[in-house]
Amino acid sequence: MNYGTIKKNDIANGSGVRVSLFVSGCTHHCPGCFNEEAWDFCFGNPFTEKTAGEILDALSPDYIDGLTLLGGEPFEPENQMALVPFLEKVRERYPQKTLWCYTGYTLETDLLRDSRARCGYTDRMLSMIDVLVDGRFVEALKDISLPFRGSSNQRIIDLKATLECGSVKLLEMGNGRI
């Protein structure tokens, strides 16, 4: 797996201050995508043990709330294969930190059922994610006033609660739902 960028103090891609990993490779090719260069699976740099260590170290300060995965597309099967062992290390070292993941796939139709994205790593990856922002970016539904998403069709899912009860539970932040 390759990655395009690591942001060590990101406040735009999830609640609080986060470390964000932008993986390379995406087959969605959404018109108006903010990160079109990351569609290429060869874009950026190889994700190595050194890269993993750098991210693990960046997560250590108390003011860092967690890790966010973006892309490209974290749920491309070849990315899942590389991310799952890394996320297991993150969860082992930082069980109190939250893990957010952005995906163009939809939870119910693409990640929980047979699809191009679903593979032998999908359930393990989903089990480690706290918040899933799902759905393709739709330029006609773009709304810059929405927190933590680019278009109004995208959902911010409390994935732990969703997997526990079997129906989608949107994340509640502040006094109301996002």
C-alpha positions as YAML, in Angstrom:
chain: A
units: angstrom
residues:
- id: 1
  name: MET
  ca: [0.00, 0.00, 0.00]
- id: 2
  name: ASN
  ca: [1.09, 3.54, -0.67]
- id: 3
  name: TYR
  ca: [0.05, 6.71, 1.10]
- id: 4
  name: GLY
  ca: [-0.06, 10.31, -0.03]
- id: 5
  name: THR
  ca: [0.07, 12.30, 3.18]
- id: 6
  name: ILE
  ca: [0.22, 12.03, 6.94]
- id: 7
  name: LYS
  ca: [-1.18, 14.99, 8.88]
- id: 8
  name: LYS
  ca: [-0.08, 14.98, 12.51]
- id: 9
  name: ASN
  ca: [-2.34, 17.75, 13.84]
- id: 10
  name: ASP
  ca: [-5.53, 17.55, 11.80]
- id: 11
  name: ILE
  ca: [-8.74, 19.20, 13.03]
- id: 12
  name: ALA
  ca: [-10.76, 18.87, 9.80]
- id: 13
  name: ASN
  ca: [-11.22, 15.10, 9.54]
- id: 14
  name: GLY
  ca: [-12.91, 14.00, 12.73]
- id: 15
  name: SER
  ca: [-13.53, 15.30, 16.22]
- id: 16
  name: GLY
  ca: [-10.67, 16.80, 18.20]
- id: 17
  name: VAL
  ca: [-7.04, 16.87, 17.12]
- id: 18
  name: ARG
  ca: [-6.15, 13.84, 15.05]
- id: 19
  name: VAL
  ca: [-3.43, 12.14, 13.10]
- id: 20
  name: SER
  ca: [-4.70, 11.51, 9.56]
- id: 21
  name: LEU
  ca: [-3.38, 8.97, 7.07]
- id: 22
  name: PHE
  ca: [-4.32, 9.53, 3.43]
- id: 23
  name: VAL
  ca: [-3.92, 6.17, 1.67]
- id: 24
  name: SER
  ca: [-3.46, 5.85, -2.08]
- id: 25
  name: GLY
  ca: [-5.75, 4.01, -4.46]
- id: 26
  name: CYS
  ca: [-9.42, 4.55, -5.20]
- id: 27
  name: THR
  ca: [-11.68, 3.08, -7.86]
- id: 28
  name: HIS
  ca: [-14.67, 5.38, -7.18]
- id: 29
  name: HIS
  ca: [-13.32, 8.35, -9.18]
- id: 30
  name: CYS
  ca: [-16.01, 10.69, -7.82]
- id: 31
  name: PRO
  ca: [-16.36, 13.85, -9.95]
- id: 32
  name: GLY
  ca: [-15.13, 16.83, -7.92]
- id: 33
  name: CYS
  ca: [-12.99, 14.70, -5.59]
- id: 34
  name: PHE
  ca: [-10.69, 16.85, -3.45]
- id: 35
  name: ASN
  ca: [-7.87, 14.30, -3.66]
- id: 36
  name: GLU
  ca: [-7.95, 13.05, -7.25]
- id: 37
  name: GLU
  ca: [-4.19, 12.35, -7.34]
- id: 38
  name: ALA
  ca: [-4.72, 9.67, -4.68]
- id: 39
  name: TRP
  ca: [-6.86, 7.58, -7.05]
- id: 40
  name: ASP
  ca: [-3.60, 6.08, -8.31]
- id: 41
  name: PHE
  ca: [-2.53, 3.11, -6.16]
- id: 42
  name: CYS
  ca: [1.12, 4.03, -6.87]
- id: 43
  name: PHE
  ca: [0.78, 7.66, -5.73]
- id: 44
  name: GLY
  ca: [2.95, 8.82, -2.86]
- id: 45
  name: ASN
  ca: [5.22, 6.66, -0.76]
- id: 46
  name: PRO
  ca: [5.21, 3.03, 0.33]
- id: 47
  name: PHE
  ca: [3.61, 2.39, 3.73]
- id: 48
  name: THR
  ca: [6.45, 0.72, 5.65]
- id: 49
  name: GLU
  ca: [7.15, -0.33, 9.24]
- id: 50
  name: LYS
  ca: [8.95, 2.99, 9.61]
- id: 51
  name: THR
  ca: [5.81, 4.82, 8.44]
- id: 52
  name: ALA
  ca: [3.68, 2.84, 10.90]
- id: 53
  name: GLY
  ca: [6.10, 3.71, 13.70]
- id: 54
  name: GLU
  ca: [5.99, 7.39, 12.78]
- id: 55
  name: ILE
  ca: [2.18, 7.38, 13.03]
- id: 56
  name: LEU
  ca: [2.20, 5.42, 16.29]
- id: 57
  name: ASP
  ca: [4.62, 7.98, 17.76]
- id: 58
  name: ALA
  ca: [2.49, 10.88, 16.47]
- id: 59
  name: LEU
  ca: [-0.53, 9.42, 18.29]
- id: 60
  name: SER
  ca: [1.22, 9.45, 21.68]
- id: 61
  name: PRO
  ca: [0.50, 13.01, 22.96]
- id: 62
  name: ASP
  ca: [-2.51, 13.29, 25.24]
- id: 63
  name: TYR
  ca: [-3.97, 16.09, 23.10]
- id: 64
  name: ILE
  ca: [-4.27, 13.75, 20.09]
- id: 65
  name: ASP
  ca: [-7.78, 12.28, 20.11]
- id: 66
  name: GLY
  ca: [-7.16, 9.56, 17.55]
- id: 67
  name: LEU
  ca: [-6.42, 8.42, 14.03]
- id: 68
  name: THR
  ca: [-8.37, 9.13, 10.85]
- id: 69
  name: LEU
  ca: [-8.07, 7.07, 7.65]
- id: 70
  name: LEU
  ca: [-8.88, 8.76, 4.33]
- id: 71
  name: GLY
  ca: [-7.80, 8.46, 0.79]
- id: 72
  name: GLY
  ca: [-7.84, 7.41, -1.80]
- id: 73
  name: GLU
  ca: [-10.01, 4.67, -0.37]
- id: 74
  name: PRO
  ca: [-9.11, 2.77, 2.83]
- id: 75
  name: PHE
  ca: [-11.61, 0.00, 2.00]
- id: 76
  name: GLU
  ca: [-10.06, -0.97, -1.32]
- id: 77
  name: PRO
  ca: [-9.23, -4.65, -0.62]
- id: 78
  name: GLU
  ca: [-5.49, -4.15, -1.19]
- id: 79
  name: ASN
  ca: [-5.51, -1.29, 1.33]
- id: 80
  name: GLN
  ca: [-7.46, -3.29, 3.89]
- id: 81
  name: MET
  ca: [-4.78, -5.98, 3.75]
- id: 82
  name: ALA
  ca: [-2.11, -3.45, 4.80]
- id: 83
  name: LEU
  ca: [-4.27, -1.44, 7.20]
- id: 84
  name: VAL
  ca: [-5.66, -4.24, 9.39]
- id: 85
  name: PRO
  ca: [-2.31, -5.30, 10.95]
- id: 86
  name: PHE
  ca: [-1.42, -1.63, 11.46]
- id: 87
  name: LEU
  ca: [-4.78, -0.83, 13.07]
- id: 88
  name: GLU
  ca: [-4.33, -3.78, 15.42]
- id: 89
  name: LYS
  ca: [-1.10, -2.12, 16.63]
- id: 90
  name: VAL
  ca: [-2.89, 1.22, 17.02]
- id: 91
  name: ARG
  ca: [-5.69, -0.41, 19.05]
- id: 92
  name: GLU
  ca: [-3.20, -2.33, 21.22]
- id: 93
  name: ARG
  ca: [-1.12, 0.74, 22.04]
- id: 94
  name: TYR
  ca: [-3.90, 3.35, 22.20]
- id: 95
  name: PRO
  ca: [-7.21, 1.67, 23.14]
- id: 96
  name: GLN
  ca: [-8.60, 5.00, 24.43]
- id: 97
  name: LYS
  ca: [-8.08, 6.87, 21.14]
- id: 98
  name: THR
  ca: [-10.80, 6.94, 18.50]
- id: 99
  name: LEU
  ca: [-10.47, 5.67, 14.97]
- id: 100
  name: TRP
  ca: [-12.38, 7.44, 12.18]
- id: 101
  name: CYS
  ca: [-12.49, 6.18, 8.61]
- id: 102
  name: TYR
  ca: [-13.80, 7.85, 5.45]
- id: 103
  name: THR
  ca: [-15.04, 5.60, 2.66]
- id: 104
  name: GLY
  ca: [-16.90, 6.03, -0.60]
- id: 105
  name: TYR
  ca: [-18.46, 2.63, -0.01]
- id: 106
  name: THR
  ca: [-21.79, 2.34, 1.80]
- id: 107
  name: LEU
  ca: [-21.85, 0.29, 4.98]
- id: 108
  name: GLU
  ca: [-24.96, -1.84, 4.36]
- id: 109
  name: THR
  ca: [-24.55, -2.53, 0.65]
- id: 110
  name: ASP
  ca: [-20.78, -2.59, 0.14]
- id: 111
  name: LEU
  ca: [-19.07, -3.44, 3.42]
- id: 112
  name: LEU
  ca: [-21.52, -5.79, 5.16]
- id: 113
  name: ARG
  ca: [-22.63, -7.70, 2.03]
- id: 114
  name: ASP
  ca: [-20.84, -9.36, -0.85]
- id: 115
  name: SER
  ca: [-19.33, -6.63, -2.99]
- id: 116
  name: ARG
  ca: [-16.14, -5.57, -4.69]
- id: 117
  name: ALA
  ca: [-14.90, -4.03, -1.41]
- id: 118
  name: ARG
  ca: [-15.72, -6.89, 0.93]
- id: 119
  name: CYS
  ca: [-12.84, -9.27, 1.52]
- id: 120
  name: GLY
  ca: [-11.30, -11.40, 4.26]
- id: 121
  name: TYR
  ca: [-10.12, -8.28, 6.13]
- id: 122
  name: THR
  ca: [-13.32, -6.24, 6.11]
- id: 123
  name: ASP
  ca: [-14.93, -7.48, 9.31]
- id: 124
  name: ARG
  ca: [-11.70, -7.09, 11.27]
- id: 125
  name: MET
  ca: [-11.23, -3.57, 9.94]
- id: 126
  name: LEU
  ca: [-14.83, -2.59, 10.73]
- id: 127
  name: SER
  ca: [-14.47, -3.97, 14.27]
- id: 128
  name: MET
  ca: [-11.65, -1.51, 15.03]
- id: 129
  name: ILE
  ca: [-13.33, 1.63, 13.66]
- id: 130
  name: ASP
  ca: [-15.35, 3.89, 15.97]
- id: 131
  name: VAL
  ca: [-16.76, 6.30, 13.38]
- id: 132
  name: LEU
  ca: [-17.36, 5.56, 9.70]
- id: 133
  name: VAL
  ca: [-18.11, 8.38, 7.27]
- id: 134
  name: ASP
  ca: [-19.64, 6.51, 4.33]
- id: 135
  name: GLY
  ca: [-20.92, 7.25, 0.86]
- id: 136
  name: ARG
  ca: [-19.40, 8.60, -2.30]
- id: 137
  name: PHE
  ca: [-18.79, 12.31, -2.65]
- id: 138
  name: VAL
  ca: [-21.55, 13.74, -4.86]
- id: 139
  name: GLU
  ca: [-20.64, 17.12, -6.28]
- id: 140
  name: ALA
  ca: [-24.30, 18.15, -6.77]
- id: 141
  name: LEU
  ca: [-24.83, 17.58, -3.01]
- id: 142
  name: LYS
  ca: [-21.66, 19.39, -1.90]
- id: 143
  name: ASP
  ca: [-22.25, 21.46, 1.22]
- id: 144
  name: ILE
  ca: [-19.28, 23.14, 2.89]
- id: 145
  name: SER
  ca: [-21.36, 23.90, 5.99]
- id: 146
  name: LEU
  ca: [-21.59, 20.21, 6.92]
- id: 147
  name: PRO
  ca: [-19.14, 19.12, 9.59]
- id: 148
  name: PHE
  ca: [-16.74, 16.31, 8.69]
- id: 149
  name: ARG
  ca: [-18.15, 15.46, 5.26]
- id: 150
  name: GLY
  ca: [-18.23, 16.88, 1.77]
- id: 151
  name: SER
  ca: [-21.74, 16.13, 0.51]
- id: 152
  name: SER
  ca: [-25.11, 15.72, 2.20]
- id: 153
  name: ASN
  ca: [-25.56, 12.08, 1.17]
- id: 154
  name: GLN
  ca: [-22.59, 11.05, 3.30]
- id: 155
  name: ARG
  ca: [-23.35, 9.75, 6.79]
- id: 156
  name: ILE
  ca: [-21.32, 9.93, 9.98]
- id: 157
  name: ILE
  ca: [-22.00, 6.55, 11.57]
- id: 158
  name: ASP
  ca: [-21.35, 5.49, 15.16]
- id: 159
  name: LEU
  ca: [-19.97, 2.19, 13.94]
- id: 160
  name: LYS
  ca: [-19.60, 0.52, 17.35]
- id: 161
  name: ALA
  ca: [-23.28, 1.17, 18.18]
- id: 162
  name: THR
  ca: [-24.35, 0.19, 14.65]
- id: 163
  name: LEU
  ca: [-22.57, -3.17, 14.71]
- id: 164
  name: GLU
  ca: [-23.85, -3.85, 18.22]
- id: 165
  name: CYS
  ca: [-27.54, -3.25, 17.45]
- id: 166
  name: GLY
  ca: [-27.64, -4.23, 13.77]
- id: 167
  name: SER
  ca: [-29.08, -0.98, 12.41]
- id: 168
  name: VAL
  ca: [-27.34, 2.24, 11.42]
- id: 169
  name: LYS
  ca: [-26.84, 4.69, 14.28]
- id: 170
  name: LEU
  ca: [-25.65, 8.14, 13.29]
- id: 171
  name: LEU
  ca: [-23.06, 9.74, 15.52]
- id: 172
  name: GLU
  ca: [-24.46, 12.26, 17.94]
- id: 173
  name: MET
  ca: [-22.25, 15.24, 18.65]
- id: 174
  name: GLY
  ca: [-23.13, 18.10, 20.89]
- id: 175
  name: ASN
  ca: [-26.84, 18.70, 21.29]
- id: 176
  name: GLY
  ca: [-27.97, 16.99, 18.14]
- id: 177
  name: ARG
  ca: [-27.15, 14.65, 15.35]
- id: 178
  name: ILE
  ca: [-24.68, 15.44, 12.63]
...
